[in-house]
Amino acid sequence: TDDALTRGGPLMGKVANARQEVRLSNAFGSRFPWRVNAGTGRDALGGYQRNVGGQLTLRTTDRFSMSMEPAWQRGVDPRQYITSVSGGTRTYGRRYVFGHIDRTTISVKLRANLTFTPNLTVEGYAEPFVASGRYSRVGELVAPRSAQLREYGTDGTTMSIDSAGTRTIVDGADSFTLDNRDFHVLSFRSNLVLRWEWLPGSTLFVVWQQNRRTSEAFGDPARFDELWRTTRSAGDNFLSVKASFWVLASAVASVLAEGLWSTK
């Protein structure tokens, strides 16, 4: 059992599952380190997860390196928490609502590092990311310590879905609505960091960051060709500057001593 599944509500039964993972790579210290991995898993309620990923790093010179880390994941989680609403005689006056979610995520992490001198470096990072999820078979926890759901539309309940995806549930004299939680998100995050240590312990950082994000049609499965479209999403740009100064302890002690003497 686990209380985290209901987000602090009653204990809920955990579902038995099994997972296998395969990973193949060469030596990390090589000039061109690489890795490929794949995994699959299933649980007792029919949920599953499949993932494929990898990483390739190119160190063309001692001063420059770049890497690419693609990842794809697809799965169905039959016990994804949605929300809680008032009601539910067997779960302490609240209904803990869950659903099956069919989810896909695709991403590519890109990194580049350039060293001009040991004291002057530039680092870049970019990650196009696409994720989608569609909910089905929505229901409420039947009882504490159980993993079973009372699916809406059965057991004396009715459920209707409008054009916006909002669900209306009627259970005897009670009725409530659940907002559409389906999603299809495109995101592109990137940053560029200049680091200059002009004196030992004194460093200047100049950071440019870009965050782009948009939503597409609810629940449509994520596709690989959408990774390029993430760069055209609306977003914000941020520029920040940070400077760190190293002050010798002897200089601080001298200043403090002079201050105490003048005070006397």
Contacts in CASP RR format, 6 or more apart in sequence:
PFRMAT RR
TARGET T0000
AUTHOR 0000-0000-0000
METHOD contacts of the structure
MODEL  1
TDDALTRGGPLMGKVANARQEVRLSNAFGSRFPWRVNAGTGRDALGGYQR
NVGGQLTLRTTDRFSMSMEPAWQRGVDPRQYITSVSGGTRTYGRRYVFGH
IDRTTISVKLRANLTFTPNLTVEGYAEPFVASGRYSRVGELVAPRSAQLR
EYGTDGTTMSIDSAGTRTIVDGADSFTLDNRDFHVLSFRSNLVLRWEWLP
GSTLFVVWQQNRRTSEAFGDPARFDELWRTTRSAGDNFLSVKASFWVLAS
AVASVLAEGLWSTK
1 11 0 8 1.000
1 12 0 8 1.000
1 13 0 8 1.000
1 14 0 8 1.000
1 145 0 8 1.000
2 11 0 8 1.000
2 12 0 8 1.000
2 13 0 8 1.000
2 14 0 8 1.000
3 9 0 8 1.000
3 10 0 8 1.000
3 11 0 8 1.000
3 12 0 8 1.000
5 12 0 8 1.000
5 13 0 8 1.000
5 14 0 8 1.000
5 79 0 8 1.000
5 81 0 8 1.000
6 12 0 8 1.000
6 81 0 8 1.000
6 84 0 8 1.000
6 96 0 8 1.000
6 141 0 8 1.000
7 81 0 8 1.000
7 84 0 8 1.000
9 84 0 8 1.000
9 92 0 8 1.000
9 94 0 8 1.000
9 96 0 8 1.000
10 91 0 8 1.000
10 92 0 8 1.000
10 96 0 8 1.000
10 141 0 8 1.000
10 144 0 8 1.000
10 145 0 8 1.000
11 144 0 8 1.000
11 145 0 8 1.000
12 79 0 8 1.000
12 96 0 8 1.000
12 141 0 8 1.000
12 144 0 8 1.000
12 145 0 8 1.000
12 146 0 8 1.000
12 147 0 8 1.000
13 145 0 8 1.000
13 146 0 8 1.000
13 147 0 8 1.000
14 147 0 8 1.000
15 43 0 8 1.000
15 44 0 8 1.000
15 45 0 8 1.000
15 78 0 8 1.000
15 79 0 8 1.000
15 147 0 8 1.000
16 43 0 8 1.000
16 44 0 8 1.000
17 41 0 8 1.000
17 42 0 8 1.000
17 43 0 8 1.000
17 44 0 8 1.000
18 41 0 8 1.000
18 42 0 8 1.000
18 43 0 8 1.000
19 39 0 8 1.000
19 40 0 8 1.000
19 41 0 8 1.000
19 49 0 8 1.000
20 39 0 8 1.000
20 40 0 8 1.000
20 41 0 8 1.000
21 37 0 8 1.000
21 38 0 8 1.000
21 39 0 8 1.000
22 37 0 8 1.000
22 38 0 8 1.000
22 39 0 8 1.000
23 35 0 8 1.000
23 36 0 8 1.000
23 37 0 8 1.000
24 35 0 8 1.000
24 36 0 8 1.000
24 37 0 8 1.000
25 33 0 8 1.000
25 34 0 8 1.000
25 35 0 8 1.000
25 36 0 8 1.000
26 32 0 8 1.000
26 33 0 8 1.000
26 34 0 8 1.000
26 35 0 8 1.000
27 33 0 8 1.000
31 59 0 8 1.000
32 56 0 8 1.000
32 57 0 8 1.000
32 58 0 8 1.000
32 59 0 8 1.000
33 55 0 8 1.000
33 56 0 8 1.000
33 57 0 8 1.000
34 54 0 8 1.000
34 55 0 8 1.000
34 56 0 8 1.000
34 57 0 8 1.000
35 54 0 8 1.000
35 55 0 8 1.000
35 56 0 8 1.000
36 53 0 8 1.000
36 54 0 8 1.000
37 51 0 8 1.000
37 52 0 8 1.000
37 53 0 8 1.000
37 54 0 8 1.000
38 50 0 8 1.000
38 51 0 8 1.000
38 52 0 8 1.000
38 53 0 8 1.000
39 49 0 8 1.000
39 50 0 8 1.000
39 51 0 8 1.000
39 52 0 8 1.000
40 48 0 8 1.000
40 49 0 8 1.000
40 50 0 8 1.000
40 51 0 8 1.000
41 48 0 8 1.000
41 49 0 8 1.000
41 50 0 8 1.000
42 48 0 8 1.000
42 49 0 8 1.000
43 78 0 8 1.000
45 78 0 8 1.000
45 79 0 8 1.000
45 147 0 8 1.000
46 76 0 8 1.000
46 78 0 8 1.000
47 75 0 8 1.000
47 76 0 8 1.000
47 77 0 8 1.000
47 78 0 8 1.000
47 100 0 8 1.000
48 75 0 8 1.000
48 76 0 8 1.000
49 73 0 8 1.000
49 74 0 8 1.000
49 75 0 8 1.000
49 76 0 8 1.000
49 77 0 8 1.000
50 73 0 8 1.000
50 74 0 8 1.000
50 75 0 8 1.000
51 71 0 8 1.000
51 72 0 8 1.000
51 73 0 8 1.000
51 74 0 8 1.000
52 71 0 8 1.000
52 72 0 8 1.000
53 69 0 8 1.000
53 70 0 8 1.000
53 71 0 8 1.000
53 72 0 8 1.000
54 69 0 8 1.000
54 70 0 8 1.000
54 71 0 8 1.000
55 67 0 8 1.000
55 68 0 8 1.000
55 69 0 8 1.000
56 67 0 8 1.000
56 68 0 8 1.000
56 69 0 8 1.000
57 65 0 8 1.000
57 66 0 8 1.000
57 67 0 8 1.000
58 65 0 8 1.000
58 66 0 8 1.000
58 67 0 8 1.000
59 65 0 8 1.000
60 66 0 8 1.000
62 115 0 8 1.000
63 114 0 8 1.000
63 115 0 8 1.000
63 116 0 8 1.000
64 112 0 8 1.000
64 113 0 8 1.000
64 114 0 8 1.000
64 115 0 8 1.000
65 112 0 8 1.000
65 113 0 8 1.000
66 110 0 8 1.000
66 111 0 8 1.000
66 112 0 8 1.000
66 113 0 8 1.000
67 109 0 8 1.000
67 110 0 8 1.000
67 111 0 8 1.000
67 112 0 8 1.000
68 108 0 8 1.000
68 109 0 8 1.000
68 110 0 8 1.000
69 108 0 8 1.000
69 109 0 8 1.000
69 110 0 8 1.000
69 111 0 8 1.000
70 107 0 8 1.000
70 108 0 8 1.000
70 109 0 8 1.000
71 105 0 8 1.000
71 106 0 8 1.000
71 107 0 8 1.000
71 108 0 8 1.000
71 109 0 8 1.000
72 104 0 8 1.000
72 105 0 8 1.000
72 106 0 8 1.000
72 224 0 8 1.000
73 103 0 8 1.000
73 104 0 8 1.000
73 105 0 8 1.000
73 106 0 8 1.000
74 103 0 8 1.000
74 104 0 8 1.000
75 102 0 8 1.000
75 103 0 8 1.000
75 104 0 8 1.000
76 100 0 8 1.000
76 101 0 8 1.000
76 102 0 8 1.000
76 103 0 8 1.000
77 100 0 8 1.000
77 101 0 8 1.000
77 103 0 8 1.000
78 99 0 8 1.000
78 100 0 8 1.000
78 137 0 8 1.000
79 98 0 8 1.000
79 99 0 8 1.000
79 147 0 8 1.000
79 149 0 8 1.000
80 98 0 8 1.000
80 99 0 8 1.000
80 100 0 8 1.000
80 101 0 8 1.000
80 135 0 8 1.000
81 96 0 8 1.000
81 97 0 8 1.000
81 98 0 8 1.000
82 97 0 8 1.000
82 98 0 8 1.000
82 99 0 8 1.000
82 135 0 8 1.000
82 138 0 8 1.000
82 178 0 8 1.000
82 181 0 8 1.000
83 97 0 8 1.000
83 178 0 8 1.000
84 94 0 8 1.000
84 95 0 8 1.000
84 96 0 8 1.000
84 97 0 8 1.000
85 94 0 8 1.000
85 95 0 8 1.000
85 97 0 8 1.000
85 176 0 8 1.000
86 93 0 8 1.000
86 94 0 8 1.000
86 95 0 8 1.000
87 93 0 8 1.000
87 94 0 8 1.000
87 95 0 8 1.000
87 174 0 8 1.000
88 94 0 8 1.000
88 95 0 8 1.000
88 140 0 8 1.000
90 142 0 8 1.000
90 143 0 8 1.000
90 144 0 8 1.000
91 140 0 8 1.000
91 141 0 8 1.000
91 143 0 8 1.000
91 144 0 8 1.000
92 144 0 8 1.000
95 140 0 8 1.000
95 141 0 8 1.000
95 176 0 8 1.000
96 140 0 8 1.000
96 141 0 8 1.000
97 138 0 8 1.000
97 139 0 8 1.000
97 140 0 8 1.000
97 178 0 8 1.000
98 138 0 8 1.000
98 139 0 8 1.000
98 140 0 8 1.000
98 141 0 8 1.000
98 149 0 8 1.000
99 135 0 8 1.000
99 136 0 8 1.000
99 137 0 8 1.000
99 138 0 8 1.000
99 139 0 8 1.000
99 149 0 8 1.000
100 135 0 8 1.000
100 136 0 8 1.000
100 137 0 8 1.000
101 133 0 8 1.000
101 134 0 8 1.000
101 135 0 8 1.000
101 136 0 8 1.000
102 133 0 8 1.000
102 134 0 8 1.000
102 136 0 8 1.000
103 131 0 8 1.000
103 132 0 8 1.000
103 133 0 8 1.000
104 130 0 8 1.000
104 131 0 8 1.000
104 132 0 8 1.000
104 133 0 8 1.000
104 221 0 8 1.000
104 222 0 8 1.000
105 129 0 8 1.000
105 130 0 8 1.000
105 131 0 8 1.000
105 132 0 8 1.000
105 222 0 8 1.000
106 129 0 8 1.000
106 130 0 8 1.000
106 131 0 8 1.000
106 222 0 8 1.000
106 223 0 8 1.000
106 224 0 8 1.000
106 226 0 8 1.000
106 227 0 8 1.000
107 127 0 8 1.000
107 128 0 8 1.000
107 129 0 8 1.000
107 130 0 8 1.000
107 227 0 8 1.000
108 127 0 8 1.000
108 128 0 8 1.000
108 227 0 8 1.000
109 125 0 8 1.000
109 126 0 8 1.000
109 127 0 8 1.000
110 125 0 8 1.000
110 126 0 8 1.000
110 127 0 8 1.000
111 123 0 8 1.000
111 124 0 8 1.000
111 125 0 8 1.000
112 123 0 8 1.000
112 124 0 8 1.000
113 121 0 8 1.000
113 122 0 8 1.000
113 123 0 8 1.000
113 124 0 8 1.000
114 121 0 8 1.000
114 122 0 8 1.000
114 123 0 8 1.000
115 121 0 8 1.000
116 122 0 8 1.000
119 196 0 8 1.000
119 197 0 8 1.000
119 198 0 8 1.000
120 195 0 8 1.000
120 196 0 8 1.000
120 197 0 8 1.000
121 194 0 8 1.000
121 195 0 8 1.000
122 192 0 8 1.000
122 193 0 8 1.000
122 194 0 8 1.000
122 195 0 8 1.000
123 192 0 8 1.000
123 193 0 8 1.000
123 195 0 8 1.000
124 190 0 8 1.000
124 191 0 8 1.000
124 192 0 8 1.000
124 193 0 8 1.000
125 189 0 8 1.000
125 190 0 8 1.000
125 191 0 8 1.000
125 192 0 8 1.000
126 188 0 8 1.000
126 189 0 8 1.000
126 190 0 8 1.000
127 187 0 8 1.000
127 188 0 8 1.000
127 189 0 8 1.000
127 190 0 8 1.000
128 187 0 8 1.000
128 188 0 8 1.000
128 227 0 8 1.000
128 228 0 8 1.000
128 230 0 8 1.000
128 231 0 8 1.000
129 185 0 8 1.000
129 186 0 8 1.000
129 187 0 8 1.000
129 188 0 8 1.000
129 189 0 8 1.000
129 227 0 8 1.000
129 230 0 8 1.000
130 185 0 8 1.000
130 186 0 8 1.000
130 187 0 8 1.000
130 222 0 8 1.000
130 223 0 8 1.000
130 226 0 8 1.000
130 227 0 8 1.000
130 230 0 8 1.000
131 183 0 8 1.000
131 184 0 8 1.000
131 185 0 8 1.000
131 187 0 8 1.000
131 222 0 8 1.000
132 183 0 8 1.000
132 184 0 8 1.000
132 185 0 8 1.000
132 219 0 8 1.000
132 220 0 8 1.000
132 221 0 8 1.000
132 222 0 8 1.000
133 182 0 8 1.000
133 183 0 8 1.000
133 184 0 8 1.000
133 219 0 8 1.000
134 182 0 8 1.000
134 218 0 8 1.000
134 219 0 8 1.000
135 181 0 8 1.000
135 182 0 8 1.000
137 149 0 8 1.000
137 151 0 8 1.000
138 151 0 8 1.000
138 152 0 8 1.000
138 159 0 8 1.000
138 167 0 8 1.000
138 178 0 8 1.000
139 149 0 8 1.000
139 150 0 8 1.000
139 151 0 8 1.000
139 152 0 8 1.000
140 149 0 8 1.000
140 150 0 8 1.000
140 152 0 8 1.000
141 148 0 8 1.000
141 149 0 8 1.000
141 150 0 8 1.000
142 148 0 8 1.000
142 149 0 8 1.000
142 150 0 8 1.000
150 157 0 8 1.000
152 158 0 8 1.000
152 159 0 8 1.000
152 167 0 8 1.000
152 169 0 8 1.000
152 171 0 8 1.000
153 159 0 8 1.000
153 169 0 8 1.000
156 171 0 8 1.000
156 172 0 8 1.000
157 169 0 8 1.000
157 170 0 8 1.000
157 171 0 8 1.000
157 172 0 8 1.000
158 169 0 8 1.000
158 170 0 8 1.000
159 167 0 8 1.000
159 168 0 8 1.000
159 169 0 8 1.000
159 170 0 8 1.000
160 167 0 8 1.000
160 168 0 8 1.000
161 167 0 8 1.000
161 168 0 8 1.000
162 168 0 8 1.000
164 180 0 8 1.000
165 180 0 8 1.000
165 182 0 8 1.000
165 218 0 8 1.000
166 177 0 8 1.000
166 178 0 8 1.000
166 179 0 8 1.000
166 180 0 8 1.000
167 177 0 8 1.000
167 178 0 8 1.000
167 180 0 8 1.000
168 175 0 8 1.000
168 176 0 8 1.000
168 177 0 8 1.000
169 175 0 8 1.000
169 176 0 8 1.000
169 177 0 8 1.000
169 178 0 8 1.000
180 218 0 8 1.000
182 218 0 8 1.000
182 219 0 8 1.000
183 215 0 8 1.000
183 218 0 8 1.000
183 219 0 8 1.000
184 215 0 8 1.000
184 216 0 8 1.000
184 217 0 8 1.000
184 218 0 8 1.000
184 219 0 8 1.000
184 220 0 8 1.000
184 222 0 8 1.000
185 213 0 8 1.000
185 214 0 8 1.000
185 215 0 8 1.000
185 216 0 8 1.000
186 212 0 8 1.000
186 213 0 8 1.000
186 214 0 8 1.000
186 215 0 8 1.000
186 216 0 8 1.000
186 226 0 8 1.000
186 229 0 8 1.000
186 230 0 8 1.000
186 233 0 8 1.000
187 211 0 8 1.000
187 212 0 8 1.000
187 213 0 8 1.000
187 230 0 8 1.000
187 233 0 8 1.000
188 210 0 8 1.000
188 211 0 8 1.000
188 212 0 8 1.000
188 213 0 8 1.000
188 230 0 8 1.000
188 231 0 8 1.000
188 233 0 8 1.000
189 209 0 8 1.000
189 210 0 8 1.000
189 211 0 8 1.000
189 212 0 8 1.000
190 209 0 8 1.000
190 210 0 8 1.000
191 207 0 8 1.000
191 208 0 8 1.000
191 209 0 8 1.000
191 210 0 8 1.000
192 207 0 8 1.000
192 208 0 8 1.000
192 209 0 8 1.000
193 205 0 8 1.000
193 206 0 8 1.000
193 207 0 8 1.000
194 204 0 8 1.000
194 205 0 8 1.000
194 206 0 8 1.000
194 207 0 8 1.000
195 203 0 8 1.000
195 204 0 8 1.000
195 205 0 8 1.000
196 203 0 8 1.000
196 204 0 8 1.000
197 203 0 8 1.000
197 204 0 8 1.000
198 204 0 8 1.000
199 246 0 8 1.000
200 246 0 8 1.000
201 244 0 8 1.000
201 245 0 8 1.000
201 246 0 8 1.000
202 243 0 8 1.000
202 244 0 8 1.000
202 245 0 8 1.000
202 246 0 8 1.000
203 243 0 8 1.000
203 244 0 8 1.000
204 241 0 8 1.000
204 242 0 8 1.000
204 243 0 8 1.000
204 244 0 8 1.000
205 240 0 8 1.000
205 241 0 8 1.000
205 242 0 8 1.000
205 243 0 8 1.000
205 244 0 8 1.000
206 239 0 8 1.000
206 240 0 8 1.000
206 241 0 8 1.000
207 238 0 8 1.000
207 239 0 8 1.000
207 240 0 8 1.000
207 241 0 8 1.000
207 242 0 8 1.000
208 237 0 8 1.000
208 238 0 8 1.000
208 239 0 8 1.000
209 237 0 8 1.000
209 238 0 8 1.000
209 239 0 8 1.000
209 240 0 8 1.000
210 235 0 8 1.000
210 236 0 8 1.000
210 237 0 8 1.000
210 238 0 8 1.000
211 235 0 8 1.000
211 236 0 8 1.000
211 238 0 8 1.000
212 230 0 8 1.000
212 231 0 8 1.000
212 232 0 8 1.000
212 233 0 8 1.000
212 234 0 8 1.000
212 235 0 8 1.000
213 233 0 8 1.000
213 234 0 8 1.000
213 235 0 8 1.000
214 233 0 8 1.000
214 234 0 8 1.000
216 226 0 8 1.000
END
